[in-house]
Structure formats: structure tokens, C-alpha cells
Amino acid sequence: MGTANGMIAAARKLLGTTEHPPGSNHNLITSWYGFSGPWCDMSISYEAAHSDNLKAVMGKYALTTAHARAFQNHGRWHYGLGGIRPGDVVFFDFSGGRSISGIDHVGLVEAVHSNGTITTLEGNTSDAFRRRVRGRACVVGYGRPAYDGAAPMPSHDGILRKGSTGKAVKALQENLNAVQKAGLTVDGQFGPATDQALRTFQSKHKLTVDGEYGPHTAAVMKAALAGRSDVIKPKALVAAAAPLAVDGQFGPATCAALQRTLNSKTGAGLDVDGAFGPLTVKALQTYLQVTADGVTGPDTVTALNKHLGLTPQDTWDTSTTAQLQKALNAGTF
């Protein structure tokens, strides 16, 4: 079995890996795995296989929800960020619900910071392998691989339940008093009254009534405190609109600028998150008047090159991106 440092080193070697063309899921990682598809968890498998850690990460996975449950079934899962360490595999739910069933992305923790954020190494983020800084708002939890010399798991699983104590319980009691006038004594002791109040809250909001306060119930609580019935989707950390560097690199800034332009010209209603996902691809295809199937195939790339005044070809290379960046900067796309 390998080590956490070895896993991180293998991940760093992937930095800068891209898709050809953007949005296609074609690269060295998907070729190694054996099929072209969303490759964030394939990246974890690739890193593990190239650092003698495939058994440590519970095996070869492409489906993030199944991978998280594998960690959970092996007693190596923790909800939230408490106790997280470099080398841990962290799972995200960008819809805001923060449940295992809603997990849609995964990364490897490179560093943990005192302000509550983490630095991650992630595949399939804006069509590339990139270093990201993430906060707790979109984190469901993490799995700790069984590395040689791995730290023991925290003494609890990150969920508040009957018997829990401390500041987090006080905050829960205050919130329950605020949203449903529970009349709880705010003493930091998760006793029968807090348990019943939480179960009432879960029942009212059509959650699993188990008396356990985990990330999913917390996400619904956050919405309830804001007077909303649906969970609040975390906002992506995207830089404000600014002139693009014409460098031929299709990164988050270029993608965000494209999303802003598509919203302005077509009313696409895209989230400006810098991620070139199926909805953004479909909006681009509709704008280019090709079949909107959400896949960046030859017809889409040829139409894009033609629209940019380049030779109509089915290759999206750095010249395509550079010309796109120029057009977005000039407002002529």
C-alpha cells in the first residue's frame, strides 16, 4: 500500500491535463480508465493506481455516489470537513443538498487551512485537472483511504444526534427555536427535547425522520432560516467579469465569459460558474444552430471555428480558444 504523500504527488503530475476538445471527456485519464465520461472520480482511481493506492481508495470507481458509499461501508467516511487531512478524498454536492445521493464531484485534498477552506486537486473541473480552493458549503463529506500510516478516523462521524454536546448543538437548538419556536433550553446538550424538536423539523420538511443532524438536514435548515423551502445552491467562486488573457487556454474565466455572453444574447439562464457542462454546451450549440445534444462533437467544433472566422475544421485547439477569447473581449462573439 502507498502513502498519502504518494497519492498527492501522483495527482500533482496531472495538473494541466485537459480534454480534447473541451467538453468531450477525452484525455489520458479516460483512455486509461476505458471509456469517455465524467472523469473526476476516474482521476482519483488514476492517481491511486499510479501510487500503489488503488486498494487504499476502495478500488476503481467512476461513480462518485458509489465511491462515497464504499468508504462509508468500510468505516472510513466522515460527514463535513471536521478532522479532514491532506490525502483524504472529498465529495461535493453542488446542488446545495449535501447528501450522499446528491454527490456530483470529488477531489483529493492537498492542504487544509485554518480559515475552514481546503485546497484540492480535481479532475473534470472546467474540462481540466486543476487546483481548487473549496469551502464547506458544498462538501458532503470525505473518505480517508487506508494508506500506510494513515491517521485514525475522527472519534465521531460528523453528525449531531442524541448524546452530542457542544457549541454545534447550541447552534442547532437556537436554529430550532428560530424556525419552529421549539422552546429549547440552549445548553449544548442533545437530549430528548432536542431530539423531538429535530424530528418535528425533519417531518415538516419531508426529510428522513431519524433525529440525526447531518449535512442534508443542515442544508434544509439553512434554507428554512432564510425563509425558503428549497435548499440554497452554493455560489461558485468565479472572478468578476474582466478582459480575458488571450492565451489559448480554455479555463474557468473564459468559460464564465462565454456563459455571460450566451445569457446576454440568448437568454440561456446559465449559472455563471466557469464549468463547461452539458447545459453550457447546449446553449452554445443552440447559438451556433447545431444539434443541441450537450456533447462537444465535430459538428459543434466546426460550427464554432466557422463562427469565429477560422477554417471550418473539427479540431478545437489553442487557436480556436484564442480567437474565442478575442471575440469575447471585443463583444463580437
C-alpha positions, 0 to 999 in steps of 0.5 A, a space after each residue: 500500500 502507498 502513502 498519502 504523500 504518494 497519492 498527492 504527488 501522483 495527482 500533482 503530475 496531472 495538473 494541466 491535463 485537459 480534454 480534447 476538445 473541451 467538453 468531450 471527456 477525452 484525455 489520458 485519464 479516460 483512455 486509461 480508465 476505458 471509456 469517455 465520461 465524467 472523469 473526476 472520480 476516474 482521476 482519483 482511481 488514476 492517481 491511486 493506481 499510479 501510487 500503489 493506492 488503488 486498494 487504499 481508495 476502495 478500488 476503481 470507481 467512476 461513480 462518485 455516489 458509489 465511491 462515497 458509499 464504499 468508504 462509508 461501508 468500510 468505516 472510513 467516511 466522515 460527514 463535513 470537513 471536521 478532522 479532514 487531512 491532506 490525502 483524504 478524498 472529498 465529495 461535493 454536492 453542488 446542488 446545495 443538498 449535501 447528501 450522499 445521493 446528491 454527490 456530483 464531484 470529488 477531489 483529493 485534498 492537498 492542504 487544509 487551512 485554518 480559515 475552514 477552506 481546503 485546497 484540492 486537486 480535481 479532475 473534470 473541473 472546467 474540462 481540466 485537472 486543476 487546483 481548487 480552493 473549496 469551502 464547506 458549503 458544498 462538501 458532503 463529506 470525505 473518505 480517508 483511504 487506508 494508506 500506510 500510516 494513515 491517521 485514525 478516523 475522527 472519534 465521531 462521524 460528523 453528525 449531531 444526534 442524541 448524546 452530542 454536546 457542544 457549541 454545534 448543538 447550541 447552534 442547532 437548538 437556537 436554529 430550532 427555536 428560530 424556525 419552529 419556536 421549539 422552546 429549547 433550553 440552549 445548553 449544548 446538550 442533545 437530549 430528548 427535547 432536542 431530539 423531538 424538536 429535530 424530528 418535528 423539523 425533519 417531518 415538516 420538511 419531508 426529510 428522513 425522520 431519524 433525529 440525526 443532524 447531518 449535512 442534508 438536514 443542515 442544508 434544509 435548515 439553512 434554507 428554512 432560516 432564510 425563509 425558503 423551502 428549497 435548499 440554497 445552491 452554493 455560489 461558485 467562486 468565479 472572478 468578476 467579469 474582466 478582459 480575458 488573457 488571450 492565451 489559448 487556454 480554455 479555463 474557468 474565466 473564459 468559460 464564465 465569459 462565454 456563459 455571460 455572453 450566451 445569457 446576454 444574447 440568448 437568454 440561456 439562464 446559465 449559472 455563471 460558474 466557469 464549468 463547461 457542462 452539458 447545459 453550457 454546451 447546449 446553449 452554445 450549440 443552440 447559438 451556433 444552430 447545431 444539434 443541441 445534444 450537450 456533447 462537444 462533437 465535430 459538428 459543434 467544433 466546426 460550427 464554432 471555428 466557422 463562427 469565429 472566422 477560422 477554417 471550418 475544421 473539427 479540431 478545437 485547439 489553442 487557436 480556436 480558444 484564442 480567437 474565442 477569447 478575442 471575440 469575447 473581449 471585443 463583444 463580437 462573439 
